[in-house]
């Protein structure tokens, strides 16, 4: 039986629709998810059939950053159809004409609209108004590099998230960054901002009805157009944030995203994965299963990430798996096929929102 027949019904329906109407990147990404194969394993399967494709190329194809065009790449797509158990020609037919090359590719793409990356965007508009800002102000800075270290305690609660970002101004005299987060846990208090570097905390405004909170971070210096700086801060969460994931919004211009999740020795998850979601209207798709190393840390690194929502999710073991809820020791992880999983569900409070790369300028 083909791997796709074992996929969850919702995923299978989404795959069938994508194979029917495209685009190629979405169809490929869903087919990979339904197969349960990691990109490394998929690359190995291709190599077994005499096809050499780098893991980076596979990642770019499924994200839409590039598409197969050369003769050897098109041969690889034919083999992919067989390996992923989709109808012959179903992926190949979705390939459009070769993409334009040259100076037109250097033009900055438009950032996504708030209603594409945030649920209940009207709440974001309300809270930004309290800071004399609009959603358009969030594109005045681009986070060229995002790095997040998320720490959980023995009670499976997120306690701190340390963010380090390299930001670049898209217009002159950028003096502040607006860091957007959204919380879902009812009754859980918002975090405090600690240990800032390269910036300092300004005003904090929230919209309790929608769960949005915006931290105004004052940069150490005003940035000219094209200017860059490094900012770092830590969010310290009070008890109560029992999140199943940490999510981070990525806009065009981000070159690297690193998310590390450090678990407590007494509470190790049974399963940990990186995921991607093109927008709040799209389902989450698992991009890779993550190894939990000897330092109890899982790492998810994405170069040239596709704009959208990237994150790391985890699942705990059943009641009989001991105090850690996993039976997994540091240095090992229990691998399970994503083909037998439902798409990752929306959830979390502290983890959802990440650092949005949101920014504003003030004269």
C-alpha positions, 0 to 999 in steps of 0.5 A, spaced: 500 500 500 502 506 498 504 511 503 499 516 501 493 511 503 496 511 510 496 519 511 490 522 515 484 524 511 485 531 511 492 531 509 490 526 503 484 531 501 489 537 501 494 533 497 489 531 492 487 538 491 494 541 490 496 535 485 489 537 481 490 545 481 497 546 484 502 550 485 508 545 484 511 547 491 505 546 495 503 539 492 510 537 493 511 539 500 504 535 502 506 529 498 513 529 502 509 530 509 504 524 507 510 520 505 513 520 512 520 521 509 524 526 512 528 530 506 535 526 508 531 520 507 528 522 501 535 524 498 537 517 500 531 514 496 533 518 490 540 516 490 538 509 490 535 510 483 541 514 481 538 521 482 543 526 485 539 532 488 541 536 494 537 537 501 537 544 499 534 543 493 529 539 495 527 544 501 527 550 496 523 546 491 517 545 496 518 552 499 517 555 492 523 558 492 526 555 486 523 550 481 526 544 477 528 546 470 534 543 468 533 536 465 537 532 470 532 536 475 526 534 471 528 527 471 528 527 479 521 530 479 519 523 475 523 519 480 520 523 486 513 521 483 514 514 484 518 515 491 512 519 494 507 514 491 503 520 487 500 518 480 506 519 474 506 526 471 502 529 477 508 533 479 511 534 473 505 537 470 504 543 475 511 545 473 510 552 470 515 556 465 522 557 467 522 563 472 525 570 470 532 571 472 537 577 473 536 584 476 528 583 477 529 578 482 533 583 487 526 587 488 524 586 495 517 582 495 511 585 499 511 583 506 505 578 507 498 582 510 497 581 517 491 577 516 495 572 512 500 571 518 495 572 524 489 570 526 484 575 529 488 581 525 483 586 528 486 585 535 493 587 532 490 593 529 487 595 535 494 594 540 498 598 534 494 604 535 496 604 542 503 605 540 501 610 534 503 605 529 499 601 523 500 594 521 504 597 515 509 600 520 511 592 521 515 592 515 519 598 516 525 593 519 526 586 516 529 581 521 535 578 516 537 573 522 532 570 527 535 566 533 530 563 538 532 559 545 526 556 548 527 553 555 521 549 558 521 547 566 520 540 569 512 541 569 512 542 561 511 550 561 515 555 557 519 559 562 524 563 558 525 565 550 531 568 548 531 572 542 537 575 538 535 578 531 539 582 526 535 587 523 536 592 517 532 598 516 528 599 510 527 606 511 531 612 514 531 614 522 528 607 524 528 608 532 524 602 535 522 595 533 515 593 535 515 585 537 508 582 536 506 576 540 499 573 541 497 568 547 492 563 548 492 560 555 486 563 558 488 566 565 496 566 564 500 572 565 504 575 560 511 575 560 516 580 562 522 583 558 529 581 561 536 582 559 536 586 553 542 588 549 542 593 543 535 595 545 531 597 551 524 596 553 519 602 551 512 601 552 508 595 552 501 595 550 496 589 549 489 587 547 486 582 552 480 580 547 484 578 542 490 576 546 495 580 542 501 584 546 506 588 543 513 590 546 516 597 544 523 596 543 528 602 543 534 601 539 541 603 541 541 608 535 537 610 530 538 606 523 539 609 516 536 606 510 539 599 509 543 600 516 543 594 521 544 592 528 543 586 533 538 586 538 537 581 544 532 580 549 529 575 554 522 574 555 521 571 562 514 567 563 510 566 569 507 559 571 501 557 566 504 557 559 503 549 557 504 550 550 505 544 545 509 549 540 513 555 539 511 559 532 515 564 529 513 569 523 518 570 517 517 575 512 521 576 506 528 578 507 530 573 512 536 569 511 536 564 517 532 562 522 534 558 528 529 555 533 532 551 539 528 548 544 531 546 551 527 541 555 528 539 562 531 532 564 525 531 568 520 532 562 522 530 555 518 529 550 516 523 546 516 526 539 519 533 537 519 536 530 520 542 525 514 545 522 511 550 517 505 554 515 504 558 509 499 562 513 493 562 518 489 559 512 493 553 511 495 547 515 501 546 518 506 541 515 511 537 518 518 539 515 523 535 519 523 530 525 528 533 530 533 529 534 534 531 542 541 531 544 545 530 550 544 537 552 536 535 552 536 540 546 532 540 539 534 545 534 531 547 527 535 551 522 532 554 516 536 558 511 532 562 506 526 560 510 519 561 506 515 567 508 510 564 513 510 561 520 515 556 522 516 553 528 518 547 533 512 542 536 513 537 541 508 531 544 508 528 551 508 521 552 502 517 555 501 516 563 505 510 563 511 513 560 514 515 567 515 522 570 518 525 563 512 523 559 517 520 554 521 514 556 526 518 551 533 519 554 537 525 552 541 523 546 535 519 543 529 521 540 523 516 538 522 517 531 515 516 528 512 517 521 509 523 519 505 519 514 500 517 520 499 523 524 494 529 523 497 536 521 499 539 527 494 543 530 494 550 532 496 551 540 500 554 545 500 561 548 507 563 550 510 559 543 505 562 538 508 569 535 515 568 536 518 574 534 515 577 528 520 581 526 515 587 527 518 594 527 517 601 526 520 608 525 519 614 529 522 621 527 
